[in-house]
Amino acid sequence: MPAARKTGLLVAALLLIGGVAIAGSVALQRGSGVPGDLADIALAAPVPLAGVTLADAKGPVAFPAGPRGKWTLLALGYTHCPDVCPFMLGNLAEVETRMKERLDPAQQPQFVFISVDPDRDTPALLGEYVGFFSDDFRGMTGPKSEIDRVTEQLGAFYRLGGRDSDGDYGVDHSAEIYLIDPKGRLFGKFRPPLDPDDTAAKFESAQRFFEKTDT
């Protein structure tokens, strides 16, 4: 299949999955206090996220707790995903590269990939998987109950498909990229595919808005 056609199909798949997720999620709102350049990604007010216990390759992780001042760009998926997740993580790697060119190290967000398929995706496997895209990406997963808490709070979804004769199955899931602020609140959502320059500019705007309104 020609590369251009394959890329087009992947983009279409991302938009389709993201569109389904948006229909059942917390709607993006144009709050009066949100700058105009953030109106298409920011919620009217950040939504606090209750902490859950997940695990990465190094051990247990309290999520979304993190160092003060650290933002998070979060993606959901699974390592057996044939096309959407690799495309999405490759896209995020481009965004990360652009942010490293534009931002000081202290201003960089962390990039997190949470697997919604913990039966097949161990923390060690996730560490290897995200490492193909960036040495700095973090892969996490956890018990279904904790994954459900995360997805419900984000307004996201996932659904395990039926098993085939070999026991394999697919997973339908949200393809949006979730922006979590330094207080562990859902600040906004990016709809893929992401333009690296535009995403970096919106992230910088979100940082300025947060610093101005944080009390």
PAKE-386137 format. One record per residue (C-alpha): residue in three letters; chain; x, y, z. Coordinates in steps of 0.02 Angstrom, whole numbers, plus 50000, padded with zeros to 5 digits. Example, Ala and Ser with C-alpha at 12.3 -4.5 7.8 and 13.67 -1.06 7.14 Angstrom:
<pts>
PT, residuo, cadena, east, north, up
PT, ALA, A, 50615, 49775, 50390
PT, SER, A, 50684, 49947, 50357
</pts>
This chain:
<pts>
PT, residuo, cadena, east, north, up
PT, MET, A, 50000, 50000, 50000
PT, PRO, A, 50072, 50173, 49956
PT, ALA, A, 50137, 50267, 50108
PT, ALA, A, 50024, 50418, 50077
PT, ARG, A, 49869, 50308, 50071
PT, LYS, A, 49921, 50213, 50227
PT, THR, A, 49949, 50375, 50321
PT, GLY, A, 49780, 50439, 50264
PT, LEU, A, 49694, 50283, 50328
PT, LEU, A, 49781, 50298, 50496
PT, VAL, A, 49730, 50479, 50513
PT, ALA, A, 49551, 50433, 50469
PT, ALA, A, 49553, 50296, 50599
PT, LEU, A, 49618, 50415, 50731
PT, LEU, A, 49485, 50542, 50693
PT, LEU, A, 49348, 50410, 50693
PT, ILE, A, 49399, 50338, 50860
PT, GLY, A, 49425, 50511, 50934
PT, GLY, A, 49254, 50565, 50871
PT, VAL, A, 49168, 50418, 50955
PT, ALA, A, 49259, 50457, 51116
PT, ILE, A, 49211, 50641, 51111
PT, ALA, A, 49027, 50596, 51094
PT, GLY, A, 49030, 50508, 51261
PT, SER, A, 49154, 50616, 51353
PT, VAL, A, 49162, 50779, 51448
PT, ALA, A, 49130, 50906, 51309
PT, LEU, A, 49262, 51036, 51274
PT, GLN, A, 49193, 51206, 51318
PT, ARG, A, 49238, 51384, 51272
PT, GLY, A, 49246, 51457, 51446
PT, SER, A, 49248, 51646, 51458
PT, GLY, A, 49414, 51643, 51550
PT, VAL, A, 49503, 51530, 51426
PT, PRO, A, 49615, 51619, 51299
PT, GLY, A, 49552, 51610, 51120
PT, ASP, A, 49700, 51507, 51061
PT, LEU, A, 49654, 51371, 51187
PT, ALA, A, 49467, 51369, 51154
PT, ASP, A, 49478, 51212, 51047
PT, ILE, A, 49570, 51108, 51177
PT, ALA, A, 49537, 51179, 51351
PT, LEU, A, 49395, 51135, 51467
PT, ALA, A, 49298, 51280, 51539
PT, ALA, A, 49374, 51234, 51707
PT, PRO, A, 49506, 51102, 51748
PT, VAL, A, 49433, 50938, 51815
PT, PRO, A, 49520, 50866, 51970
PT, LEU, A, 49575, 50685, 51947
PT, ALA, A, 49573, 50565, 52093
PT, GLY, A, 49736, 50471, 52111
PT, VAL, A, 49755, 50290, 52059
PT, THR, A, 49895, 50164, 52082
PT, LEU, A, 49975, 50103, 51921
PT, ALA, A, 50145, 50029, 51881
PT, ASP, A, 50284, 50064, 51758
PT, ALA, A, 50444, 49968, 51724
PT, LYS, A, 50520, 50034, 51886
PT, GLY, A, 50375, 49989, 52001
PT, PRO, A, 50215, 50064, 52074
PT, VAL, A, 50165, 50238, 52018
PT, ALA, A, 50041, 50358, 52098
PT, PHE, A, 49951, 50438, 51952
PT, PRO, A, 49925, 50580, 51915
PT, ALA, A, 50030, 50637, 52064
PT, GLY, A, 50198, 50704, 52010
PT, PRO, A, 50327, 50839, 52044
PT, ARG, A, 50256, 51012, 52064
PT, GLY, A, 50263, 51107, 51900
PT, LYS, A, 50258, 50952, 51789
PT, TRP, A, 50127, 50940, 51653
PT, THR, A, 50075, 50775, 51573
PT, LEU, A, 50024, 50729, 51397
PT, LEU, A, 49931, 50564, 51413
PT, ALA, A, 49882, 50437, 51281
PT, LEU, A, 49782, 50276, 51302
PT, GLY, A, 49808, 50118, 51202
PT, TYR, A, 49889, 49946, 51199
PT, THR, A, 50047, 49868, 51130
PT, HIS, A, 49958, 49746, 51012
PT, CYS, A, 49874, 49892, 50923
PT, PRO, A, 49913, 49867, 50738
PT, ASP, A, 49916, 50047, 50678
PT, VAL, A, 49830, 50184, 50779
PT, CYS, A, 49941, 50175, 50934
PT, PRO, A, 50106, 50169, 50839
PT, PHE, A, 50048, 50316, 50733
PT, MET, A, 49993, 50412, 50888
PT, LEU, A, 50155, 50381, 50984
PT, GLY, A, 50259, 50425, 50832
PT, ASN, A, 50159, 50586, 50819
PT, LEU, A, 50191, 50622, 51004
PT, ALA, A, 50377, 50591, 50978
PT, GLU, A, 50375, 50729, 50847
PT, VAL, A, 50287, 50843, 50970
PT, GLU, A, 50415, 50801, 51105
PT, THR, A, 50558, 50842, 50986
PT, ARG, A, 50481, 51010, 50946
PT, MET, A, 50451, 51050, 51130
PT, LYS, A, 50632, 51011, 51171
PT, GLU, A, 50682, 51137, 51039
PT, ARG, A, 50568, 51272, 51109
PT, LEU, A, 50564, 51243, 51297
PT, ASP, A, 50688, 51236, 51440
PT, PRO, A, 50706, 51063, 51520
PT, ALA, A, 50610, 51119, 51675
PT, GLN, A, 50461, 51167, 51566
PT, GLN, A, 50450, 51002, 51474
PT, PRO, A, 50294, 50896, 51504
PT, GLN, A, 50304, 50710, 51537
PT, PHE, A, 50233, 50595, 51404
PT, VAL, A, 50133, 50447, 51473
PT, PHE, A, 50056, 50299, 51383
PT, ILE, A, 49931, 50199, 51486
PT, SER, A, 49886, 50026, 51423
PT, VAL, A, 49704, 49976, 51440
PT, ASP, A, 49753, 49795, 51406
PT, PRO, A, 49841, 49740, 51567
PT, ASP, A, 49816, 49554, 51533
PT, ARG, A, 49943, 49563, 51391
PT, ASP, A, 50040, 49722, 51430
PT, THR, A, 50157, 49705, 51578
PT, PRO, A, 50248, 49859, 51643
PT, ALA, A, 50412, 49789, 51576
PT, LEU, A, 50339, 49762, 51403
PT, LEU, A, 50266, 49937, 51404
PT, GLY, A, 50436, 50009, 51448
PT, GLU, A, 50513, 49925, 51297
PT, TYR, A, 50368, 49973, 51185
PT, VAL, A, 50368, 50160, 51220
PT, GLY, A, 50558, 50158, 51214
PT, PHE, A, 50546, 50127, 51027
PT, PHE, A, 50472, 50301, 51009
PT, SER, A, 50566, 50399, 51142
PT, ASP, A, 50685, 50362, 51284
PT, ASP, A, 50586, 50481, 51393
PT, PHE, A, 50410, 50411, 51366
PT, ARG, A, 50333, 50319, 51514
PT, GLY, A, 50223, 50165, 51492
PT, MET, A, 50102, 50119, 51632
PT, THR, A, 49960, 50001, 51668
PT, GLY, A, 49870, 49926, 51818
PT, PRO, A, 49719, 49828, 51877
PT, LYS, A, 49561, 49847, 51775
PT, SER, A, 49478, 49938, 51921
PT, GLU, A, 49613, 50073, 51918
PT, ILE, A, 49610, 50087, 51729
PT, ASP, A, 49421, 50107, 51736
PT, ARG, A, 49439, 50248, 51863
PT, VAL, A, 49563, 50338, 51751
PT, THR, A, 49459, 50322, 51593
PT, GLU, A, 49296, 50371, 51678
PT, GLN, A, 49374, 50530, 51749
PT, LEU, A, 49449, 50576, 51582
PT, GLY, A, 49284, 50548, 51492
PT, ALA, A, 49375, 50415, 51388
PT, PHE, A, 49323, 50240, 51338
PT, TYR, A, 49394, 50071, 51293
PT, ARG, A, 49315, 49906, 51244
PT, LEU, A, 49396, 49736, 51226
PT, GLY, A, 49348, 49642, 51068
PT, GLY, A, 49304, 49459, 51051
PT, ARG, A, 49443, 49330, 51041
PT, ASP, A, 49481, 49245, 50877
PT, SER, A, 49530, 49062, 50855
PT, ASP, A, 49707, 49103, 50910
PT, GLY, A, 49649, 49195, 51066
PT, ASP, A, 49696, 49365, 50997
PT, TYR, A, 49582, 49516, 51012
PT, GLY, A, 49578, 49699, 50971
PT, VAL, A, 49536, 49845, 51085
PT, ASP, A, 49433, 49998, 51037
PT, HIS, A, 49490, 50149, 51135
PT, SER, A, 49495, 50338, 51140
PT, ALA, A, 49631, 50416, 51034
PT, GLU, A, 49630, 50591, 51108
PT, ILE, A, 49784, 50659, 51197
PT, TYR, A, 49742, 50719, 51373
PT, LEU, A, 49830, 50870, 51447
PT, ILE, A, 49847, 50861, 51636
PT, ASP, A, 49907, 51013, 51732
PT, PRO, A, 50033, 51017, 51877
PT, LYS, A, 49892, 51002, 52004
PT, GLY, A, 49836, 50835, 51932
PT, ARG, A, 49683, 50907, 51844
PT, LEU, A, 49621, 50873, 51668
PT, PHE, A, 49654, 51039, 51581
PT, GLY, A, 49609, 50995, 51403
PT, LYS, A, 49612, 50872, 51259
PT, PHE, A, 49704, 50871, 51094
PT, ARG, A, 49624, 50786, 50945
PT, PRO, A, 49746, 50692, 50833
PT, PRO, A, 49837, 50705, 50721
PT, LEU, A, 49943, 50835, 50810
PT, ASP, A, 50040, 50969, 50720
PT, PRO, A, 50203, 50983, 50819
PT, ASP, A, 50219, 51172, 50804
PT, ASP, A, 50036, 51206, 50844
PT, THR, A, 50036, 51085, 50990
PT, ALA, A, 50194, 51159, 51064
PT, ALA, A, 50123, 51336, 51047
PT, LYS, A, 49959, 51286, 51131
PT, PHE, A, 50055, 51200, 51271
PT, GLU, A, 50156, 51358, 51303
PT, SER, A, 49994, 51458, 51306
PT, ALA, A, 49920, 51334, 51430
PT, GLN, A, 50073, 51354, 51542
PT, ARG, A, 50057, 51544, 51540
PT, PHE, A, 49870, 51535, 51576
PT, PHE, A, 49900, 51414, 51721
PT, GLU, A, 50034, 51524, 51797
PT, LYS, A, 49920, 51675, 51785
PT, THR, A, 49768, 51590, 51862
PT, ASP, A, 49848, 51469, 51985
PT, THR, A, 49815, 51517, 52165
</pts>
